[in-house]
Amino acid sequence: MARRVTLTLGFAGGTREVAVVIPDAEPTPWQWGEKFSVVGVPTPRADGPLKATGRAPYTYDVQLPGMLHGAILRSPYPHARVRGVDLSAARKLDGVRAALDRSGATVRFAGQEVAAVAATSPEIARDALALIRVDYAPMPFVAAMDEAMRPDAALVFERGSNVAAPIVNAVGNVAAGLETAAATHEAVYTTPVQTHVSLETHGAVASWRGDALTVWCSTQGIFGVRDDLAVHFSLPPENVRVITAYLGGGFGSKFGAGHEVIFAAELARMAGAPVKLMLPRADEHLATGNRPSSSQRVRIGAARDGALTAIELVQHGSGGIGGGSGSSGPYLTLYRCANLRTEERNVYLNAGPSSAMRAPGWPQGCFALELAIDELARKLGIDRLELRRRNNPSPVRALEFEIGARAFRWNDRSRAPQSRGPLKRGIGVASAAWHGIGASGPQAQCVALRDGRVQVRIGTQDIGTGTRTIIAMVAAEELGLPLDRVTAEIGDTRYLFSLPSGGSLTAPSTTPAVRQAAAHLKRKLMRLAAPLLGADSDDLIIRGGVISARAAPNRSLTFAELCRRIPGDSLAADGEHVPNYAGYSLTQAGCQFAGVEVDCETGIVRVTDFVAVHDAGVIVDPLTARSQVNGGIIMGVGFALFEERRIDPQLGVMVNPTMDDYKLPGILDTPEIQVFFVEVANGITNTGVLGLGEAVHVAATAAIGCAVADAIGAPVRDLPLTPDRVLAALGQA
Amino acid sequence: MLPKPHNPDLSDNHGAEPASDRRDAGPRLTRRSFIKGAGAAAAVAGLIGVKPGPAASAVENPPPAGAAERIGPGAETFTLRINGAPRTLTVEPRVTLLGALRDHLGLTGAKLVCDRGACGACTVHLDGAPVTACMILASDARGHEITTIEGLGTPARMAPIQRAFVAEDALQCGFCTPGMTMAIAAALAANPAPTADEIKRAVAGNICRCGAYPHVIRAALAAAKSARGEG
């Protein structure tokens, strides 16, 4: 059964009444102006004390009695046939308990898995790898995109070309749009391969009991790992239990059971003992995923008033042996344009595979598009922010531009005279968009215990965003309880299903299931309370942990007293994420402003300050939300200034698989950051919470790129914006 | 000098370089050869700025720089002072302090992340000074007072810097947090009234991929303030 409700939805820039049909099982969606008591209050994360004291048990910290340590031998060749693997010497080494190999396989990148061992210590496992003899038949390889695209190039796979069929999106007529433009701009922009560098590497601890497998895994999706293992070992899914109590980062690289997880389970079965297999840092760079490279030819035109008349992207990019290198998202989304065409081609290389990475394709696309917009703005003689405003399709972003420009002092700073010294200041602005609207699938269980506590049990995982905390906050809000009564139990496939923590799915997909479960539990609890208070259960309300009847508020019952009346041990109720309603808006908008200082003598760029303005629906915890925004920007600083996987073209081998040669941003590279949220009551779920992690990363690199071009009077069109490139651009300015 | 490893192929390179190519690779700088070259005591005294502790017994403490001591090649039993208590363990001479803490003593707060002193996630205190435990052999930590994150505070009784980390949300995934916390705790002990710039320099070697840095600065300033009784 369904019911029709009229909701007040919208944001500070305007609200409207929207009629929404919702199932009876659903609580009424939170609306504009909703009065919260727990939600929206800055709240330190629930697991903060465990993390800050070193007690949070990550996969990497799991220790089991008799546990062995695994290690993986990897190919030194970018392309080779593995003719044979001799494990005999490794097996004879004292302390080695199991070994396996991939003899007969073809390796297609330097770093691909060839063999694995398990031994009584990590040191002995490494010794054993050194004793494995591998007979490789090296094959021709390609390590650079231009080389791979030649007709006579060595082939990565046994098929006609290294270049995949193009993916084309088109509306209108780009040629005609460019024809009518008052100003046009065309340039090529490139972005390098970035690796995720999660601080906890990929890996697992696997333990068998009969044909039941328990795996502690550093994963963003426990159910995906469970299903992969069940298929691999031909087990029913219920025989596989996956636990991720704490996760040391993922950023899109940790979905499914990777080779290291499969190996851990295989070695554990062979050895008859639990095996821990966590990857060394180098392996993490080589083999566990990366953000693909891109080369983007952009053609863009606008009328005299700045209205965009054409946008065209012709792109190729490489995710090594993986695909998905497209970057068209921002071109198709950020600005209004009648004539729009994107053409993307994936190029295969003998290099480590791509995987999803924080807003896949968008930071690359945003960098090229926004720098091109700036170059066009200069030709038109229109202020860069003003040009964006004139082509902005989003009313939410219009307000965000206003808030951001004021906080950043865009007008003052854009008119300030440039310094005469070697330190040049520059500013940039870029638009962001994402669609962290969630998906169906998650189910949650809310359990009231006789001691007056409530547990929310759900098979999600906390990637570091604060999932544990916001789940408890949403349940406490719905149940009318103080937050300290509610805990979230997550990270175990014994709980009800939830989606992987990626695609900004977690907050928008879990919170509606949790709220529905809490609403169902509340209904059961009120039925329990009704005879005790001599009232109809529909007339009862619970606020601050006290239950009373609307009509007779002087008669009341505490939540703890009520829970003592629970028959048996506990009272449980389930909830699910129902399909999203057609609410107010299915997209989310943002914008970021960056200030930089460029030393024209050294070419060194310093990012000085950022203003970030974002829509994430209802913000459950402003404190952890701000952390996510900071993190999205700082990862963008790394992509803008430092990070690049370097492959030796002669050897086809990554030359910087460390954390000193592959440089991440540190605290000294961190700008001052101001964060603003434009809350939007969107009514698409019962909570209206949106995902934030990706939206806040999309524009950061682009804003820095635009600011650097502004500072030195010339664009640097290739990432990272290293001193040599900055100096070269200055030479042409 | 430390003895030669019992396996000539021993490498800290974790298999990234294949065994079959290794013999042709020529001299390579491993952590072990680096520490050997620098001299065990010098590695502690010179590179990490800590004076060797007072000598007690030959087993408890390393000899002074230049004096010969042979340990290994097999596992050796010795005692380390960790979080104020003696802990006896039996490990091969090549086991790092981090490996000893994590794999042999159950102290898993310090994390192995970069394995070459580049990220700070394994930061512990040696005689009160922050050091990267992945770059010190366990045997070279004899005679020193070692403090790990577990010794700084507990969830029920957190140190001021730990409380501030929680309150300011100076962490996300939390994997860098023990090292970051230990680096700041040492910095605050040395300088109870730091500026934001001084805090940044104190944790410049601690990498956080989630980007918790802005809140780390807030937390450190708040902890310093509360320790001075101003908070």
Interface residues (C-beta under 8 A of the other chain):
Chain A: P44 R45 D47 G48 P49 L50 K51 A52 T53 G54 R55 A56 P57 Y58 Y60 D61 Q63 A71 I72 L73 R74 S75 P76 G111 V114 S121 P122 E123 R126 D127 L129 A130 L131 I132 R133 V134 Y136 H196 V197 S198 L199 E200 T201 Y246 L247 G248 G249 F251 P280 R281 A282 D283 L286 I463 G464 T465 G466 L623 T624 R626 S627 Q628 N630 G631 G632 I633 I634 M635 P657 T658 M659 D660 L664 P665 G666 I667 L668 T670 E672 I673
Chain B: N7 D9 L10 S11 D12 N13 H14 G15 A16 E17 P18 A19 S20 D21 R22 E92 R94 V95 G99 R102 D103 G106 L107 T108 G109 A110 K111 L112 V113 C114 D115 R116 A118 C119 A121 T148 I149 E150 L152 G153 T154 P155 M158 Q162 R163 F165 V166 A167 D169 L171 Q172 C173 G174 F175 C176 T177 P178 T181 K200 R201 V203 A204 G205 N206 I207 C208 R209 C210 G211 A212 Y213 P214 H215 V216 I217
